[in-house]
Amino acid sequence: MPNVSGSLWKNRDFKLFLTIQTLSSLGDSFSYVALPLLVLHATGSVVQMGMVTALQGAASILTGLFAGVVVDRVDRRLLLLVCDVARGVLYALIPLAWMFSPQLWVIYTVVPVAGAFAMLFRVGYVAMTPSLVERDQITEANGRLYGSFAVASVIGPVVAGVVCAAVGPQVAIGVDAASFVVSALGVLLVRTRERAQEHDDEQVAEQPPTSRRKALLAEFLAGARFLWDHPIMRPLTVLLSVLTFLNYGITDLIVFYLKDSLGHSDSTVGYVLAVATIGTMVASSLVARIRRRIGFGATWIGANVLCGAAIACLGLSASVPVIAALSCVMLASTGVGGISSMSLRQEVTPDKLLGRVTSAFWTIHSALGPLGAGLLTAAASAYGVKAVCLLIGVGSLLTALYGLRTALWRTAPERPLTEGV
């Protein structure tokens, strides 16, 4: 059994989990930079970049329809292991194919399938974290995990940009493939607390076919029903759906703006994205204190208002340092909002439902993301990044401010709502 008492730094299994996820995040940051660059090098089209992003998002959404049921039925640690191995193999196919000649069909095939495994991993990862720490350590643990992602993301894009410029983006994607193998080996060594066994599958199997189908449907919809019935999660999910539509393709816009509109190199793209992730580090170190001081509602709304303002200003400057600084503010804001919402969801959801609730939450609020990425990158190609960033920023700001009219606007809503859940 893992040691979950006292400081997180004394928790052997959480530290191991943190370490392997840091290494995996370091590899992910390579693909974060390299995939859009590889598509841009091969096609010269921001629309094609948006299509790849949209395909990845669409695959994640479709997987999210059943990911929660899978996570709540199987061994979560084993699921993470399988997802890491699968993604490692899939991403390795891209540099192998590029050894002969650019093969865009490989990207269009690999990225959606890898996106499906990524969704399964993310749902399992969120559902497993509470089994590694105490309940009152969840926000801190999420902050540490988010912070490790930030540290890796600061180093990764810089190195990835240099690697892309020196030997090509396909090599950087190969580094990501190797990181998944390391992560899989680490997952084998992590121990989690035993969960109460829920024998939903046996109960379903014993029922007549008609009743069995109804039971499976009810199980499938349990996560969405929990979100709808919860007075905080309902408006949060709706508002995040709008924000995801607006912001899903923002990285593609930044890369396109730096490369096409301003004519900078791959290395510059890497440096800008690396500086931007400093904002994630700031978010991970401050979020627990901010939330304790002003409560969930003010934290989440304020963070997204600031994010919208930063995006609105992105296209107004041709200065690389200013673009990097605004990107940093954007990621700091989304980091604070994202960690807060994930922690609240883990706190108020029963363990037996956590996979389905997480899956339903991500599926619903991400549903419009691929459409937004496709439309907004196409709009940027036609009307310019400046106008589109202004539209996205203002829309995001107004969406966040609408939260003042909902149950989100409470000093500390998580306290009364966690009692008796």
C-alpha positions in Angstrom: 0.0 0.0 0.0 1.3 3.5 -0.8 2.2 6.0 1.9 -0.2 8.9 1.5 0.2 10.6 4.8 2.2 13.8 5.6 4.1 15.8 3.0 3.7 14.9 -0.7 7.5 14.8 -0.9 7.5 11.9 1.5 5.0 10.0 -0.6 7.1 7.5 -2.6 4.4 6.6 -5.1 3.3 10.1 -5.8 7.0 11.2 -6.3 7.5 8.3 -8.7 4.3 9.2 -10.6 5.4 12.8 -10.7 8.8 11.9 -12.1 7.6 9.7 -14.9 4.9 12.2 -15.9 7.6 14.9 -16.0 9.7 12.7 -18.4 6.6 12.0 -20.5 5.7 15.7 -20.6 9.2 16.5 -21.8 8.6 14.2 -24.7 5.2 15.6 -25.3 6.6 19.1 -25.7 8.7 17.8 -28.6 5.6 16.8 -30.5 3.8 20.0 -29.3 6.3 21.9 -31.4 7.2 19.4 -34.0 3.8 18.2 -35.3 2.6 21.6 -36.5 6.0 22.4 -37.9 6.1 19.1 -39.8 2.7 19.7 -41.4 3.7 23.3 -42.2 7.0 22.2 -43.8 5.2 19.6 -45.9 2.2 21.8 -46.9 2.8 25.4 -46.1 -0.8 25.6 -45.0 -2.2 26.8 -41.7 -5.5 25.1 -42.7 -3.8 21.7 -42.9 -2.4 22.4 -39.4 -5.8 23.1 -38.2 -7.2 19.9 -39.8 -4.6 17.8 -37.9 -5.5 19.5 -34.6 -9.2 19.0 -35.4 -8.7 15.3 -36.2 -6.9 14.8 -32.9 -9.6 16.6 -31.0 -12.4 14.7 -32.7 -10.8 11.4 -31.9 -10.4 12.4 -28.3 -14.1 13.4 -28.1 -15.3 10.1 -29.7 -13.1 8.2 -27.2 -14.5 10.2 -24.4 -17.9 8.8 -25.0 -16.8 5.4 -23.6 -13.5 6.3 -21.8 -15.1 6.8 -18.4 -16.9 3.4 -18.4 -13.5 1.7 -19.3 -11.6 3.6 -16.6 -14.2 2.8 -13.9 -14.2 -1.0 -14.9 -10.5 -1.8 -15.4 -7.3 -1.5 -13.4 -6.4 2.1 -13.9 -2.7 1.5 -13.6 -2.7 -1.2 -16.2 -4.8 1.1 -18.5 -2.1 3.9 -18.2 0.6 1.3 -19.1 -1.3 0.2 -22.2 -1.9 3.7 -23.4 1.8 4.7 -23.0 3.0 1.7 -25.0 0.4 2.3 -27.7 1.3 5.9 -28.1 5.0 5.1 -28.2 4.5 2.7 -31.1 2.2 5.1 -33.0 4.5 8.1 -32.8 7.5 6.0 -33.7 5.8 5.4 -37.1 6.1 9.0 -38.1 9.9 9.3 -38.2 10.1 5.8 -39.7 7.8 6.9 -42.6 9.8 10.2 -43.0 13.0 8.2 -43.5 11.8 7.5 -47.0 9.7 10.6 -47.9 7.1 12.9 -46.3 4.0 10.9 -45.8 1.1 13.1 -44.7 -1.3 10.2 -44.6 0.8 8.7 -41.7 0.2 11.9 -39.7 -3.5 11.9 -40.5 -3.7 8.2 -39.4 -1.5 8.2 -36.4 -2.5 11.5 -34.7 -6.2 10.6 -34.3 -5.5 7.1 -33.0 -2.9 8.5 -30.6 -5.4 11.1 -29.6 -7.8 8.3 -28.6 -5.3 6.6 -26.4 -4.4 10.1 -25.0 -8.0 10.6 -23.9 -8.1 7.2 -22.2 -4.8 8.0 -20.5 -6.0 11.5 -19.3 -9.2 10.1 -17.8 -7.3 7.3 -16.1 -4.6 9.7 -14.9 -7.1 12.1 -13.3 -9.1 9.2 -11.8 -5.9 7.6 -10.3 -4.4 10.7 -8.7 -6.8 10.8 -5.7 -5.7 7.2 -4.9 -2.1 8.4 -4.4 -2.8 11.3 -2.0 -5.1 12.4 0.8 -8.3 14.3 -0.1 -7.0 17.6 1.3 -3.8 17.2 -0.8 -5.6 16.9 -4.2 -5.2 20.6 -5.3 -1.6 20.6 -4.2 -0.9 17.3 -6.0 -2.5 18.6 -9.2 -0.4 21.8 -8.9 2.8 19.7 -8.5 1.8 17.6 -11.5 0.9 20.6 -13.5 4.2 22.3 -12.4 6.2 19.3 -13.6 4.5 19.6 -16.9 5.5 23.3 -17.0 9.2 22.6 -16.2 9.4 20.0 -18.9 7.5 22.3 -21.3 10.0 25.1 -20.7 13.0 22.9 -21.6 11.2 20.8 -24.2 10.2 23.5 -26.8 13.6 25.1 -26.7 15.4 21.8 -27.3 12.7 20.7 -29.8 13.0 24.0 -31.8 16.8 23.4 -32.0 16.3 19.8 -33.0 13.7 20.7 -35.6 16.0 23.3 -37.1 19.0 21.0 -37.1 17.7 17.5 -38.1 13.9 18.0 -38.8 10.7 17.8 -36.8 10.3 14.1 -37.4 13.3 13.4 -35.2 11.7 15.4 -32.4 8.5 13.3 -32.7 10.7 10.2 -32.3 11.9 11.6 -28.9 8.3 11.8 -27.8 7.8 8.1 -28.8 10.8 7.1 -26.6 9.4 9.1 -23.7 6.2 7.0 -23.7 8.3 3.8 -23.3 10.0 5.3 -20.2 6.7 6.4 -18.8 5.3 2.9 -19.2 8.2 1.4 -17.3 7.6 3.9 -14.5 3.9 3.1 -14.3 4.7 -0.5 -13.5 6.4 0.6 -10.2 3.6 2.9 -8.9 1.3 1.5 -6.2 -2.2 2.8 -5.5 -4.6 2.4 -2.7 -7.2 -0.4 -3.2 -10.6 0.9 -4.4 -13.9 -0.6 -3.3 -14.9 -3.1 -5.9 -18.0 -2.1 -7.9 -19.5 -5.1 -9.6 -21.5 -3.2 -12.1 -20.4 -5.5 -15.0 -21.5 -8.7 -13.3 -24.8 -7.1 -12.3 -25.4 -6.0 -15.9 -24.5 -9.5 -17.3 -27.1 -11.2 -15.1 -30.0 -9.1 -16.4 -32.1 -9.9 -19.5 -30.9 -8.4 -22.8 -33.4 -5.5 -22.7 -32.7 -4.6 -19.1 -29.0 -5.1 -19.8 -29.0 -2.5 -22.5 -30.9 -0.1 -20.3 -28.4 -0.7 -17.5 -25.4 -0.1 -19.8 -27.0 3.1 -21.1 -27.6 4.3 -17.5 -24.0 3.5 -16.7 -22.8 5.4 -19.7 -24.9 8.5 -18.9 -24.1 8.4 -15.2 -21.2 10.9 -15.6 -23.2 13.4 -17.6 -26.1 13.1 -15.2 -23.8 13.9 -12.3 -22.5 17.0 -14.0 -26.0 18.2 -14.9 -27.3 17.7 -11.3 -24.4 19.4 -9.7 -25.0 23.2 -9.2 -21.4 24.1 -9.9 -20.3 21.5 -12.5 -23.3 22.3 -14.8 -22.5 26.0 -15.5 -18.7 25.2 -15.4 -19.1 22.6 -18.2 -21.3 24.9 -20.4 -18.9 27.8 -20.1 -15.9 25.6 -20.8 -17.5 24.3 -23.9 -17.7 27.8 -25.3 -14.1 28.6 -24.2 -12.8 25.4 -25.8 -14.4 26.3 -29.1 -12.7 29.6 -29.0 -9.2 28.6 -27.7 -8.7 25.1 -29.1 -6.5 26.2 -32.1 -4.6 29.0 -30.4 -1.2 27.3 -30.5 -1.6 26.8 -34.3 -2.3 30.5 -34.6 0.8 31.5 -32.7 3.0 29.2 -34.7 1.5 30.4 -38.0 1.8 34.1 -36.9 5.5 33.7 -36.0 6.4 31.6 -39.1 4.2 33.0 -41.9 3.2 36.5 -40.9 6.5 37.5 -39.1 8.9 35.2 -40.9 10.7 33.8 -37.9 12.6 30.5 -37.7 11.6 27.1 -36.1 14.0 27.9 -33.2 12.1 31.2 -32.5 8.8 29.3 -32.4 10.4 26.9 -29.8 11.7 29.8 -27.7 8.3 31.5 -27.7 6.4 28.4 -26.7 9.0 27.7 -24.0 8.7 31.1 -22.5 4.9 30.8 -22.6 5.1 27.6 -20.4 6.7 29.7 -17.6 3.1 30.8 -17.1 2.2 27.2 -16.4 4.9 27.0 -13.7 3.6 30.2 -12.1 0.0 28.7 -12.1 1.1 25.5 -10.5 2.9 27.2 -7.7 0.2 29.7 -6.9 -3.2 28.0 -7.6 -3.6 26.3 -4.2 -3.0 29.5 -2.3 -5.2 31.6 -4.6 -8.1 29.1 -4.4 -7.8 28.9 -0.6 -7.8 32.7 -0.3 -10.6 33.7 -2.7 -12.5 30.5 -3.4 -13.1 28.5 -6.6 -15.5 30.8 -8.4 -13.5 34.0 -8.2 -10.3 32.1 -9.1 -11.8 30.4 -12.2 -13.6 33.5 -13.5 -10.7 35.8 -12.9 -8.2 33.5 -14.6 -10.3 33.2 -17.7 -11.0 36.9 -17.9 -7.2 37.5 -17.8 -6.7 34.8 -20.5 -9.2 36.4 -22.8 -7.5 39.8 -22.5 -4.1 38.3 -23.3 -5.4 36.5 -26.4 -7.0 39.7 -27.6 -3.7 41.4 -27.5 -1.6 38.6 -29.2 -2.1 39.7 -32.7 -1.6 43.4 -32.0 2.2 43.2 -31.7 5.0 42.1 -34.1 7.5 41.9 -31.2 8.6 38.4 -30.3 9.2 39.2 -26.6 5.7 40.7 -26.3 4.1 37.7 -28.0 6.0 35.4 -25.7 4.9 37.4 -22.6 1.3 37.4 -23.7 1.5 33.7 -24.3 2.9 33.3 -20.8 0.0 35.2 -19.3 -2.4 33.1 -21.3 -1.0 29.8 -20.1 -0.8 31.0 -16.5 -4.4 31.9 -16.6 -5.6 28.7 -18.2 -3.4 26.8 -15.8 -5.0 28.3 -12.7 -8.5 27.8 -14.1 -7.8 24.2 -15.3 -6.1 23.0 -12.0 -8.9 24.5 -10.0 -11.7 22.9 -12.0 -10.0 19.5 -12.1 -9.4 19.5 -8.4 -13.0 20.5 -7.6 -14.3 17.7 -9.8 -12.0 15.1 -8.1 -13.2 16.4 -4.7 -16.9 16.3 -5.2 -17.2 13.1 -7.3 -17.4 9.6 -5.7 -14.5 7.4 -6.7 -16.8 4.8 -8.4 -18.0 7.6 -10.8 -14.8 9.5 -11.2 -13.8 8.0 -14.5 -17.2 8.5 -16.1 -17.6 12.0 -14.7 -14.1 13.0 -16.0 -14.8 11.5 -19.4 -18.2 13.1 -19.7 -16.8 16.5 -18.6 -14.0 16.4 -21.1 -16.2 15.0 -23.9 -18.9 17.6 -23.5 -16.7 20.7 -23.1 -14.3 19.5 -25.8 -17.0 18.7 -28.4 -16.8 22.1 -30.1 -13.0 22.3 -30.0 -12.2 20.6 -33.3 -14.8 22.7 -35.1 -13.4 25.8 -33.5 -9.8 24.9 -34.5 -10.9 24.3 -38.1 -13.0 27.5 -38.5 -10.6 29.9 -36.7 -7.5 28.7 -38.4 -9.3 29.1 -41.8 -10.4 32.5 -40.7 -6.8 33.4 -39.8 -5.7 32.3 -43.3 -8.4 34.5 -44.9 -8.5 37.6 -42.6 -5.3 37.5 -40.7 -4.2 36.4 -37.2 -4.8 39.9 -35.7 -8.5 40.0 -36.3 -9.0 36.4 -35.2 -7.1 36.8 -32.0 -9.1 39.9 -31.2 -12.3 37.9 -31.8 -11.2 35.0 -29.7 -10.0 37.2 -26.9 -13.1 39.3 -26.6 -15.3 36.2 -26.9 -13.4 34.4 -24.1 -13.5 37.4 -21.8 -17.3 37.8 -22.2 -17.8 34.1 -21.7 -15.8 34.1 -18.4 -17.7 37.2 -17.2 -21.0 35.4 -17.7 -19.9 33.2 -14.9 -20.8 36.0 -12.5 -24.5 35.3 -13.3 -24.2 31.6 -12.3 -23.6 29.6 -9.2 -19.9 29.7 -9.9 -19.8 33.1 -8.2 -19.4 32.0 -4.6 -16.5 32.7 -2.2 -15.8 29.0 -1.6 -18.4 26.8 -3.2 -16.4 23.6 -2.8 -16.9 23.5 1.0 -20.7 23.2 1.3 -21.0 21.1 -1.9 -18.5 18.4 -0.8 -20.4 17.6 2.3 -22.5 14.5 1.9 -21.5 14.0 -1.8 
